C-alpha cells in the first residue's frame, strides 16, 4: 500500500512522525509507571508480611519460651553462615554445600519419578481398563508416609547404596503420585470432539499423542510436577533427619542436637527460600505454557 505521507508536505509528514514517536514514548512511560507501581505495592505487602512474622516471633520469645532465639541473634548467625556457605571449616561443610547435597538428591529422585509418572499417567488416563486395574494400587500407596517408606528402603537397598539410595527412593515414591494422578486426569479429560477430529483426519497414534493428547494434558502435567517438587522438598528434609546423611535436613537436626537454635532458624529460612524459588519456577513455566496455548 502506498504511503499516504508521500502526498503530504514534508513539514506535515515530519510533524505526524514526531507525534507518533511521542505517543509511543508516552505509552512506554505509562506501562513503566504501572509496572513500577505494581512493584512498589508488592514490596509493601512483602514488608508488611515480614513485619507480622517478626512481631509474632518476638511475641513467642517473650511469652512462651525465653530459650527461643531472638530475630537479631538469628540474623547475626545467618549472616555468618551465609558468608561461608560454600566452604568447609574443619571438615564441616557450609550451609550452602548442605543445600546443594539435598538438591542433588532431589534432582535424581524427582527426575526418576517424572520419567515413570508421566508415561504411566498417560496410559492410565487413556485406557479405562488400565485405569481400573491400577487405581486401587495408587489409592492405597499414595497416602503412605515417607517415614514409613524410608526404613523399608533401607532394608531393600542395604546392598545397593544404603542410606543415599534409600533417600532417593523415598523422594521418588512420594513425589510419584501427584504427577501421575494429574497426568491421568488431564488425559482422561480430553474432549470427545478432539478424538473425533483426530479420527476424521486419520492421525497416527504418534501424531495423535504429539498434536492432540499431550498439548491438552500439558497444563495438568506441569501442575502435577509442581506439586511433586513441593512434596520432594518436604520429604528430603525428613529423610535426611532420619538418615544422618549430609544435607540441609541433617544440618537442621544436627543444629538442634547441638543446641544452636539460631542455626535451625537459618536452616528454616534456606529451606523456605529454596522451596519458594522452585515453586515460582514451575509457576512461571506453567504461565508460559498456558499463554502459548491460549495464543494458539
MODELLER restraints for C-alpha pairs under 7 A, 6 or more apart:
rsr = mdl.restraints
at = mdl.atoms
rsr.add(forms.Gaussian(group=physical.xy_distance, feature=features.Distance(at['CA:5:A'], at['CA:13:A']), mean=5.51, stdev=0.5))
rsr.add(forms.Gaussian(group=physical.xy_distance, feature=features.Distance(at['CA:54:A'], at['CA:71:A']), mean=6.99, stdev=0.5))
rsr.add(forms.Gaussian(group=physical.xy_distance, feature=features.Distance(at['CA:58:A'], at['CA:70:A']), mean=6.60, stdev=0.5))
rsr.add(forms.Gaussian(group=physical.xy_distance, feature=features.Distance(at['CA:61:A'], at['CA:68:A']), mean=5.49, stdev=0.5))
rsr.add(forms.Gaussian(group=physical.xy_distance, feature=features.Distance(at['CA:61:A'], at['CA:70:A']), mean=6.85, stdev=0.5))
rsr.add(forms.Gaussian(group=physical.xy_distance, feature=features.Distance(at['CA:69:A'], at['CA:261:A']), mean=6.31, stdev=0.5))
rsr.add(forms.Gaussian(group=physical.xy_distance, feature=features.Distance(at['CA:69:A'], at['CA:262:A']), mean=5.86, stdev=0.5))
rsr.add(forms.Gaussian(group=physical.xy_distance, feature=features.Distance(at['CA:73:A'], at['CA:262:A']), mean=6.88, stdev=0.5))
rsr.add(forms.Gaussian(group=physical.xy_distance, feature=features.Distance(at['CA:74:A'], at['CA:262:A']), mean=4.63, stdev=0.5))
rsr.add(forms.Gaussian(group=physical.xy_distance, feature=features.Distance(at['CA:74:A'], at['CA:265:A']), mean=6.57, stdev=0.5))
rsr.add(forms.Gaussian(group=physical.xy_distance, feature=features.Distance(at['CA:74:A'], at['CA:266:A']), mean=6.96, stdev=0.5))
rsr.add(forms.Gaussian(group=physical.xy_distance, feature=features.Distance(at['CA:77:A'], at['CA:262:A']), mean=6.27, stdev=0.5))
rsr.add(forms.Gaussian(group=physical.xy_distance, feature=features.Distance(at['CA:77:A'], at['CA:263:A']), mean=6.61, stdev=0.5))
rsr.add(forms.Gaussian(group=physical.xy_distance, feature=features.Distance(at['CA:78:A'], at['CA:263:A']), mean=6.87, stdev=0.5))
rsr.add(forms.Gaussian(group=physical.xy_distance, feature=features.Distance(at['CA:78:A'], at['CA:266:A']), mean=5.24, stdev=0.5))
rsr.add(forms.Gaussian(group=physical.xy_distance, feature=features.Distance(at['CA:81:A'], at['CA:94:A']), mean=6.96, stdev=0.5))
rsr.add(forms.Gaussian(group=physical.xy_distance, feature=features.Distance(at['CA:81:A'], at['CA:95:A']), mean=6.56, stdev=0.5))
rsr.add(forms.Gaussian(group=physical.xy_distance, feature=features.Distance(at['CA:84:A'], at['CA:94:A']), mean=6.06, stdev=0.5))
rsr.add(forms.Gaussian(group=physical.xy_distance, feature=features.Distance(at['CA:85:A'], at['CA:94:A']), mean=4.41, stdev=0.5))
rsr.add(forms.Gaussian(group=physical.xy_distance, feature=features.Distance(at['CA:85:A'], at['CA:95:A']), mean=4.93, stdev=0.5))
rsr.add(forms.Gaussian(group=physical.xy_distance, feature=features.Distance(at['CA:85:A'], at['CA:96:A']), mean=4.37, stdev=0.5))
rsr.add(forms.Gaussian(group=physical.xy_distance, feature=features.Distance(at['CA:85:A'], at['CA:97:A']), mean=6.59, stdev=0.5))
rsr.add(forms.Gaussian(group=physical.xy_distance, feature=features.Distance(at['CA:86:A'], at['CA:94:A']), mean=5.33, stdev=0.5))
rsr.add(forms.Gaussian(group=physical.xy_distance, feature=features.Distance(at['CA:86:A'], at['CA:96:A']), mean=5.13, stdev=0.5))
rsr.add(forms.Gaussian(group=physical.xy_distance, feature=features.Distance(at['CA:86:A'], at['CA:97:A']), mean=5.30, stdev=0.5))
rsr.add(forms.Gaussian(group=physical.xy_distance, feature=features.Distance(at['CA:87:A'], at['CA:93:A']), mean=6.15, stdev=0.5))
rsr.add(forms.Gaussian(group=physical.xy_distance, feature=features.Distance(at['CA:87:A'], at['CA:94:A']), mean=5.51, stdev=0.5))
rsr.add(forms.Gaussian(group=physical.xy_distance, feature=features.Distance(at['CA:88:A'], at['CA:94:A']), mean=5.79, stdev=0.5))
rsr.add(forms.Gaussian(group=physical.xy_distance, feature=features.Distance(at['CA:95:A'], at['CA:248:A']), mean=6.98, stdev=0.5))
rsr.add(forms.Gaussian(group=physical.xy_distance, feature=features.Distance(at['CA:98:A'], at['CA:246:A']), mean=6.17, stdev=0.5))
rsr.add(forms.Gaussian(group=physical.xy_distance, feature=features.Distance(at['CA:98:A'], at['CA:247:A']), mean=4.24, stdev=0.5))
rsr.add(forms.Gaussian(group=physical.xy_distance, feature=features.Distance(at['CA:98:A'], at['CA:248:A']), mean=4.98, stdev=0.5))
rsr.add(forms.Gaussian(group=physical.xy_distance, feature=features.Distance(at['CA:99:A'], at['CA:247:A']), mean=5.75, stdev=0.5))
rsr.add(forms.Gaussian(group=physical.xy_distance, feature=features.Distance(at['CA:99:A'], at['CA:248:A']), mean=4.98, stdev=0.5))
rsr.add(forms.Gaussian(group=physical.xy_distance, feature=features.Distance(at['CA:101:A'], at['CA:246:A']), mean=6.72, stdev=0.5))
rsr.add(forms.Gaussian(group=physical.xy_distance, feature=features.Distance(at['CA:101:A'], at['CA:247:A']), mean=5.31, stdev=0.5))
rsr.add(forms.Gaussian(group=physical.xy_distance, feature=features.Distance(at['CA:102:A'], at['CA:236:A']), mean=6.81, stdev=0.5))
rsr.add(forms.Gaussian(group=physical.xy_distance, feature=features.Distance(at['CA:102:A'], at['CA:247:A']), mean=4.94, stdev=0.5))
rsr.add(forms.Gaussian(group=physical.xy_distance, feature=features.Distance(at['CA:102:A'], at['CA:248:A']), mean=6.27, stdev=0.5))
rsr.add(forms.Gaussian(group=physical.xy_distance, feature=features.Distance(at['CA:105:A'], at['CA:168:A']), mean=5.89, stdev=0.5))
rsr.add(forms.Gaussian(group=physical.xy_distance, feature=features.Distance(at['CA:106:A'], at['CA:171:A']), mean=6.96, stdev=0.5))
rsr.add(forms.Gaussian(group=physical.xy_distance, feature=features.Distance(at['CA:106:A'], at['CA:232:A']), mean=6.53, stdev=0.5))
rsr.add(forms.Gaussian(group=physical.xy_distance, feature=features.Distance(at['CA:108:A'], at['CA:168:A']), mean=6.85, stdev=0.5))
rsr.add(forms.Gaussian(group=physical.xy_distance, feature=features.Distance(at['CA:109:A'], at['CA:168:A']), mean=4.97, stdev=0.5))
rsr.add(forms.Gaussian(group=physical.xy_distance, feature=features.Distance(at['CA:109:A'], at['CA:169:A']), mean=6.49, stdev=0.5))
rsr.add(forms.Gaussian(group=physical.xy_distance, feature=features.Distance(at['CA:109:A'], at['CA:171:A']), mean=5.27, stdev=0.5))
rsr.add(forms.Gaussian(group=physical.xy_distance, feature=features.Distance(at['CA:109:A'], at['CA:172:A']), mean=4.51, stdev=0.5))
rsr.add(forms.Gaussian(group=physical.xy_distance, feature=features.Distance(at['CA:110:A'], at['CA:171:A']), mean=6.78, stdev=0.5))
rsr.add(forms.Gaussian(group=physical.xy_distance, feature=features.Distance(at['CA:110:A'], at['CA:172:A']), mean=5.87, stdev=0.5))
rsr.add(forms.Gaussian(group=physical.xy_distance, feature=features.Distance(at['CA:110:A'], at['CA:175:A']), mean=6.73, stdev=0.5))
rsr.add(forms.Gaussian(group=physical.xy_distance, feature=features.Distance(at['CA:110:A'], at['CA:229:A']), mean=6.92, stdev=0.5))
rsr.add(forms.Gaussian(group=physical.xy_distance, feature=features.Distance(at['CA:110:A'], at['CA:232:A']), mean=6.94, stdev=0.5))
rsr.add(forms.Gaussian(group=physical.xy_distance, feature=features.Distance(at['CA:112:A'], at['CA:172:A']), mean=6.39, stdev=0.5))
rsr.add(forms.Gaussian(group=physical.xy_distance, feature=features.Distance(at['CA:113:A'], at['CA:172:A']), mean=5.01, stdev=0.5))
rsr.add(forms.Gaussian(group=physical.xy_distance, feature=features.Distance(at['CA:113:A'], at['CA:173:A']), mean=6.97, stdev=0.5))
rsr.add(forms.Gaussian(group=physical.xy_distance, feature=features.Distance(at['CA:113:A'], at['CA:175:A']), mean=6.43, stdev=0.5))
rsr.add(forms.Gaussian(group=physical.xy_distance, feature=features.Distance(at['CA:113:A'], at['CA:176:A']), mean=4.92, stdev=0.5))
rsr.add(forms.Gaussian(group=physical.xy_distance, feature=features.Distance(at['CA:114:A'], at['CA:176:A']), mean=6.88, stdev=0.5))
rsr.add(forms.Gaussian(group=physical.xy_distance, feature=features.Distance(at['CA:114:A'], at['CA:179:A']), mean=6.94, stdev=0.5))
rsr.add(forms.Gaussian(group=physical.xy_distance, feature=features.Distance(at['CA:117:A'], at['CA:176:A']), mean=5.81, stdev=0.5))
rsr.add(forms.Gaussian(group=physical.xy_distance, feature=features.Distance(at['CA:117:A'], at['CA:179:A']), mean=5.84, stdev=0.5))
rsr.add(forms.Gaussian(group=physical.xy_distance, feature=features.Distance(at['CA:117:A'], at['CA:180:A']), mean=4.45, stdev=0.5))
rsr.add(forms.Gaussian(group=physical.xy_distance, feature=features.Distance(at['CA:118:A'], at['CA:179:A']), mean=6.64, stdev=0.5))
rsr.add(forms.Gaussian(group=physical.xy_distance, feature=features.Distance(at['CA:118:A'], at['CA:180:A']), mean=5.88, stdev=0.5))
rsr.add(forms.Gaussian(group=physical.xy_distance, feature=features.Distance(at['CA:118:A'], at['CA:183:A']), mean=6.24, stdev=0.5))
rsr.add(forms.Gaussian(group=physical.xy_distance, feature=features.Distance(at['CA:120:A'], at['CA:180:A']), mean=6.58, stdev=0.5))
rsr.add(forms.Gaussian(group=physical.xy_distance, feature=features.Distance(at['CA:121:A'], at['CA:180:A']), mean=4.61, stdev=0.5))
rsr.add(forms.Gaussian(group=physical.xy_distance, feature=features.Distance(at['CA:121:A'], at['CA:181:A']), mean=6.40, stdev=0.5))
rsr.add(forms.Gaussian(group=physical.xy_distance, feature=features.Distance(at['CA:121:A'], at['CA:183:A']), mean=4.91, stdev=0.5))
rsr.add(forms.Gaussian(group=physical.xy_distance, feature=features.Distance(at['CA:121:A'], at['CA:184:A']), mean=4.33, stdev=0.5))
rsr.add(forms.Gaussian(group=physical.xy_distance, feature=features.Distance(at['CA:122:A'], at['CA:183:A']), mean=6.24, stdev=0.5))
rsr.add(forms.Gaussian(group=physical.xy_distance, feature=features.Distance(at['CA:122:A'], at['CA:184:A']), mean=5.62, stdev=0.5))
rsr.add(forms.Gaussian(group=physical.xy_distance, feature=features.Distance(at['CA:122:A'], at['CA:187:A']), mean=6.11, stdev=0.5))
rsr.add(forms.Gaussian(group=physical.xy_distance, feature=features.Distance(at['CA:124:A'], at['CA:130:A']), mean=5.38, stdev=0.5))
rsr.add(forms.Gaussian(group=physical.xy_distance, feature=features.Distance(at['CA:124:A'], at['CA:131:A']), mean=4.53, stdev=0.5))
rsr.add(forms.Gaussian(group=physical.xy_distance, feature=features.Distance(at['CA:124:A'], at['CA:184:A']), mean=5.75, stdev=0.5))
rsr.add(forms.Gaussian(group=physical.xy_distance, feature=features.Distance(at['CA:125:A'], at['CA:131:A']), mean=6.54, stdev=0.5))
rsr.add(forms.Gaussian(group=physical.xy_distance, feature=features.Distance(at['CA:125:A'], at['CA:184:A']), mean=3.99, stdev=0.5))
rsr.add(forms.Gaussian(group=physical.xy_distance, feature=features.Distance(at['CA:125:A'], at['CA:185:A']), mean=6.22, stdev=0.5))
rsr.add(forms.Gaussian(group=physical.xy_distance, feature=features.Distance(at['CA:125:A'], at['CA:187:A']), mean=5.03, stdev=0.5))
rsr.add(forms.Gaussian(group=physical.xy_distance, feature=features.Distance(at['CA:125:A'], at['CA:188:A']), mean=4.61, stdev=0.5))
rsr.add(forms.Gaussian(group=physical.xy_distance, feature=features.Distance(at['CA:126:A'], at['CA:187:A']), mean=6.07, stdev=0.5))
rsr.add(forms.Gaussian(group=physical.xy_distance, feature=features.Distance(at['CA:126:A'], at['CA:188:A']), mean=5.84, stdev=0.5))
rsr.add(forms.Gaussian(group=physical.xy_distance, feature=features.Distance(at['CA:142:A'], at['CA:177:A']), mean=6.17, stdev=0.5))
rsr.add(forms.Gaussian(group=physical.xy_distance, feature=features.Distance(at['CA:146:A'], at['CA:170:A']), mean=6.21, stdev=0.5))
rsr.add(forms.Gaussian(group=physical.xy_distance, feature=features.Distance(at['CA:146:A'], at['CA:174:A']), mean=6.58, stdev=0.5))
rsr.add(forms.Gaussian(group=physical.xy_distance, feature=features.Distance(at['CA:146:A'], at['CA:235:A']), mean=6.59, stdev=0.5))
rsr.add(forms.Gaussian(group=physical.xy_distance, feature=features.Distance(at['CA:149:A'], at['CA:170:A']), mean=5.94, stdev=0.5))
rsr.add(forms.Gaussian(group=physical.xy_distance, feature=features.Distance(at['CA:150:A'], at['CA:166:A']), mean=6.17, stdev=0.5))
rsr.add(forms.Gaussian(group=physical.xy_distance, feature=features.Distance(at['CA:150:A'], at['CA:167:A']), mean=6.73, stdev=0.5))
rsr.add(forms.Gaussian(group=physical.xy_distance, feature=features.Distance(at['CA:150:A'], at['CA:170:A']), mean=5.70, stdev=0.5))
rsr.add(forms.Gaussian(group=physical.xy_distance, feature=features.Distance(at['CA:150:A'], at['CA:239:A']), mean=6.92, stdev=0.5))
rsr.add(forms.Gaussian(group=physical.xy_distance, feature=features.Distance(at['CA:153:A'], at['CA:166:A']), mean=4.83, stdev=0.5))
rsr.add(forms.Gaussian(group=physical.xy_distance, feature=features.Distance(at['CA:153:A'], at['CA:169:A']), mean=6.85, stdev=0.5))
rsr.add(forms.Gaussian(group=physical.xy_distance, feature=features.Distance(at['CA:154:A'], at['CA:162:A']), mean=6.21, stdev=0.5))
rsr.add(forms.Gaussian(group=physical.xy_distance, feature=features.Distance(at['CA:154:A'], at['CA:163:A']), mean=6.36, stdev=0.5))
rsr.add(forms.Gaussian(group=physical.xy_distance, feature=features.Distance(at['CA:154:A'], at['CA:166:A']), mean=5.39, stdev=0.5))
rsr.add(forms.Gaussian(group=physical.xy_distance, feature=features.Distance(at['CA:157:A'], at['CA:165:A']), mean=6.50, stdev=0.5))
rsr.add(forms.Gaussian(group=physical.xy_distance, feature=features.Distance(at['CA:157:A'], at['CA:166:A']), mean=6.24, stdev=0.5))
rsr.add(forms.Gaussian(group=physical.xy_distance, feature=features.Distance(at['CA:163:A'], at['CA:243:A']), mean=6.27, stdev=0.5))
rsr.add(forms.Gaussian(group=physical.xy_distance, feature=features.Distance(at['CA:167:A'], at['CA:239:A']), mean=5.98, stdev=0.5))
rsr.add(forms.Gaussian(group=physical.xy_distance, feature=features.Distance(at['CA:171:A'], at['CA:232:A']), mean=5.38, stdev=0.5))
rsr.add(forms.Gaussian(group=physical.xy_distance, feature=features.Distance(at['CA:171:A'], at['CA:235:A']), mean=6.24, stdev=0.5))
rsr.add(forms.Gaussian(group=physical.xy_distance, feature=features.Distance(at['CA:171:A'], at['CA:236:A']), mean=6.60, stdev=0.5))
rsr.add(forms.Gaussian(group=physical.xy_distance, feature=features.Distance(at['CA:175:A'], at['CA:228:A']), mean=4.51, stdev=0.5))
rsr.add(forms.Gaussian(group=physical.xy_distance, feature=features.Distance(at['CA:175:A'], at['CA:229:A']), mean=6.87, stdev=0.5))
rsr.add(forms.Gaussian(group=physical.xy_distance, feature=features.Distance(at['CA:175:A'], at['CA:231:A']), mean=5.73, stdev=0.5))
rsr.add(forms.Gaussian(group=physical.xy_distance, feature=features.Distance(at['CA:175:A'], at['CA:232:A']), mean=5.53, stdev=0.5))
rsr.add(forms.Gaussian(group=physical.xy_distance, feature=features.Distance(at['CA:176:A'], at['CA:228:A']), mean=6.78, stdev=0.5))
rsr.add(forms.Gaussian(group=physical.xy_distance, feature=features.Distance(at['CA:178:A'], at['CA:224:A']), mean=4.94, stdev=0.5))
rsr.add(forms.Gaussian(group=physical.xy_distance, feature=features.Distance(at['CA:178:A'], at['CA:227:A']), mean=6.07, stdev=0.5))
rsr.add(forms.Gaussian(group=physical.xy_distance, feature=features.Distance(at['CA:178:A'], at['CA:228:A']), mean=5.55, stdev=0.5))
rsr.add(forms.Gaussian(group=physical.xy_distance, feature=features.Distance(at['CA:179:A'], at['CA:221:A']), mean=6.17, stdev=0.5))
rsr.add(forms.Gaussian(group=physical.xy_distance, feature=features.Distance(at['CA:179:A'], at['CA:224:A']), mean=3.84, stdev=0.5))
rsr.add(forms.Gaussian(group=physical.xy_distance, feature=features.Distance(at['CA:179:A'], at['CA:225:A']), mean=5.26, stdev=0.5))
rsr.add(forms.Gaussian(group=physical.xy_distance, feature=features.Distance(at['CA:179:A'], at['CA:228:A']), mean=6.23, stdev=0.5))
rsr.add(forms.Gaussian(group=physical.xy_distance, feature=features.Distance(at['CA:182:A'], at['CA:220:A']), mean=5.40, stdev=0.5))
rsr.add(forms.Gaussian(group=physical.xy_distance, feature=features.Distance(at['CA:182:A'], at['CA:221:A']), mean=5.96, stdev=0.5))
rsr.add(forms.Gaussian(group=physical.xy_distance, feature=features.Distance(at['CA:182:A'], at['CA:224:A']), mean=5.20, stdev=0.5))
rsr.add(forms.Gaussian(group=physical.xy_distance, feature=features.Distance(at['CA:183:A'], at['CA:217:A']), mean=6.49, stdev=0.5))
rsr.add(forms.Gaussian(group=physical.xy_distance, feature=features.Distance(at['CA:183:A'], at['CA:220:A']), mean=5.73, stdev=0.5))
rsr.add(forms.Gaussian(group=physical.xy_distance, feature=features.Distance(at['CA:183:A'], at['CA:221:A']), mean=4.91, stdev=0.5))
rsr.add(forms.Gaussian(group=physical.xy_distance, feature=features.Distance(at['CA:183:A'], at['CA:224:A']), mean=6.95, stdev=0.5))
rsr.add(forms.Gaussian(group=physical.xy_distance, feature=features.Distance(at['CA:186:A'], at['CA:217:A']), mean=4.44, stdev=0.5))
rsr.add(forms.Gaussian(group=physical.xy_distance, feature=features.Distance(at['CA:186:A'], at['CA:220:A']), mean=5.31, stdev=0.5))
rsr.add(forms.Gaussian(group=physical.xy_distance, feature=features.Distance(at['CA:187:A'], at['CA:213:A']), mean=6.49, stdev=0.5))
rsr.add(forms.Gaussian(group=physical.xy_distance, feature=features.Distance(at['CA:187:A'], at['CA:217:A']), mean=5.39, stdev=0.5))
rsr.add(forms.Gaussian(group=physical.xy_distance, feature=features.Distance(at['CA:190:A'], at['CA:216:A']), mean=6.81, stdev=0.5))
rsr.add(forms.Gaussian(group=physical.xy_distance, feature=features.Distance(at['CA:198:A'], at['CA:208:A']), mean=6.59, stdev=0.5))
rsr.add(forms.Gaussian(group=physical.xy_distance, feature=features.Distance(at['CA:219:A'], at['CA:286:A']), mean=6.59, stdev=0.5))
rsr.add(forms.Gaussian(group=physical.xy_distance, feature=features.Distance(at['CA:219:A'], at['CA:290:A']), mean=6.86, stdev=0.5))
rsr.add(forms.Gaussian(group=physical.xy_distance, feature=features.Distance(at['CA:222:A'], at['CA:286:A']), mean=6.29, stdev=0.5))
rsr.add(forms.Gaussian(group=physical.xy_distance, feature=features.Distance(at['CA:226:A'], at['CA:279:A']), mean=6.54, stdev=0.5))
rsr.add(forms.Gaussian(group=physical.xy_distance, feature=features.Distance(at['CA:226:A'], at['CA:282:A']), mean=5.76, stdev=0.5))
rsr.add(forms.Gaussian(group=physical.xy_distance, feature=features.Distance(at['CA:230:A'], at['CA:275:A']), mean=6.94, stdev=0.5))
rsr.add(forms.Gaussian(group=physical.xy_distance, feature=features.Distance(at['CA:233:A'], at['CA:275:A']), mean=6.79, stdev=0.5))
rsr.add(forms.Gaussian(group=physical.xy_distance, feature=features.Distance(at['CA:236:A'], at['CA:249:A']), mean=6.98, stdev=0.5))
rsr.add(forms.Gaussian(group=physical.xy_distance, feature=features.Distance(at['CA:237:A'], at['CA:248:A']), mean=6.61, stdev=0.5))
rsr.add(forms.Gaussian(group=physical.xy_distance, feature=features.Distance(at['CA:237:A'], at['CA:249:A']), mean=4.03, stdev=0.5))
rsr.add(forms.Gaussian(group=physical.xy_distance, feature=features.Distance(at['CA:238:A'], at['CA:249:A']), mean=6.40, stdev=0.5))
rsr.add(forms.Gaussian(group=physical.xy_distance, feature=features.Distance(at['CA:240:A'], at['CA:247:A']), mean=6.36, stdev=0.5))
rsr.add(forms.Gaussian(group=physical.xy_distance, feature=features.Distance(at['CA:240:A'], at['CA:249:A']), mean=5.00, stdev=0.5))
rsr.add(forms.Gaussian(group=physical.xy_distance, feature=features.Distance(at['CA:240:A'], at['CA:250:A']), mean=5.15, stdev=0.5))
rsr.add(forms.Gaussian(group=physical.xy_distance, feature=features.Distance(at['CA:241:A'], at['CA:249:A']), mean=5.28, stdev=0.5))
rsr.add(forms.Gaussian(group=physical.xy_distance, feature=features.Distance(at['CA:241:A'], at['CA:250:A']), mean=4.82, stdev=0.5))
rsr.add(forms.Gaussian(group=physical.xy_distance, feature=features.Distance(at['CA:241:A'], at['CA:253:A']), mean=5.92, stdev=0.5))
rsr.add(forms.Gaussian(group=physical.xy_distance, feature=features.Distance(at['CA:244:A'], at['CA:250:A']), mean=5.62, stdev=0.5))
rsr.add(forms.Gaussian(group=physical.xy_distance, feature=features.Distance(at['CA:248:A'], at['CA:267:A']), mean=6.82, stdev=0.5))
rsr.add(forms.Gaussian(group=physical.xy_distance, feature=features.Distance(at['CA:252:A'], at['CA:264:A']), mean=5.08, stdev=0.5))
rsr.add(forms.Gaussian(group=physical.xy_distance, feature=features.Distance(at['CA:252:A'], at['CA:267:A']), mean=5.77, stdev=0.5))
rsr.add(forms.Gaussian(group=physical.xy_distance, feature=features.Distance(at['CA:255:A'], at['CA:261:A']), mean=6.53, stdev=0.5))
rsr.add(forms.Gaussian(group=physical.xy_distance, feature=features.Distance(at['CA:255:A'], at['CA:263:A']), mean=6.01, stdev=0.5))
rsr.add(forms.Gaussian(group=physical.xy_distance, feature=features.Distance(at['CA:255:A'], at['CA:264:A']), mean=5.86, stdev=0.5))
rsr.add(forms.Gaussian(group=physical.xy_distance, feature=features.Distance(at['CA:256:A'], at['CA:264:A']), mean=6.57, stdev=0.5))
